[in-house]
Amino acid sequence: MHARSSLSEFQRDAAVSWFEKGIADSAAATLLGVSRPPVRVLYRRWKIHGRGALVAKPTKQVYSFEFKLALVERFIAGETAPDLAAEVGLSSPTLLKTWVRAYRREGPDALRSKPKGRPKAPRCRAAGRGIGTGAVAAGERTVAGGSGLPGKITGLEGAGTTVKVQALIALKADFPLPVLLQAAAQVHVFLSSGAHPGR
């Protein structure tokens, strides 16, 4: 059984013993003096796995797109979720129902495996543009005496926060953080000197 279950090991074992004697989840919950929902979940697992419902699976199972699609189509054709789950050894009929909801909401592609983790950041284009060597793409003005950054950030000293954030987002896509921090320090010194045309 799952480690987060609110039932103790003793309660789960006793509940399965009651199930084996023909007592359903509601009555077993009353006999054990616990709430019904966790006993109902255990009862549904017991109907599929028997005493195996007490054993936790060591790892998360991964199912192929074709496997999920075939089960969803059989469910939509009229077979019941508990019967299908028992036949193929799913941990719970709820898993199949989750796939069916996703299929109905987004179509077959919703059953495809999604990449895990955070999406990879796009590769930095600054290296190909010669940043750090002083080269700047044609038409871009440099800030604070040739730092290599485009003139996107000049003139922002009086602008609102929204404009500054938008400029930062635009620059972040093109330049690595160390280059942006160096340019920010140079701009700060430039603006603090009072020599810029905005004052």
Secondary structure by P-SEA (a helix, b strand, c coil): ccccccccaaaaaaaaaaaaacccaaaaaaaaccccaaaaaaaaaaacccccccccccbbbbbcaaaaaaaaaaaaacccaaaaaaaaccccaaaaaaaaaaaaacccccccccccccccccccccccccccccccccccccccccccccccccccccccaaaaaaaaaaaaacccaaaaaaaaaaaaaaaaacccccc
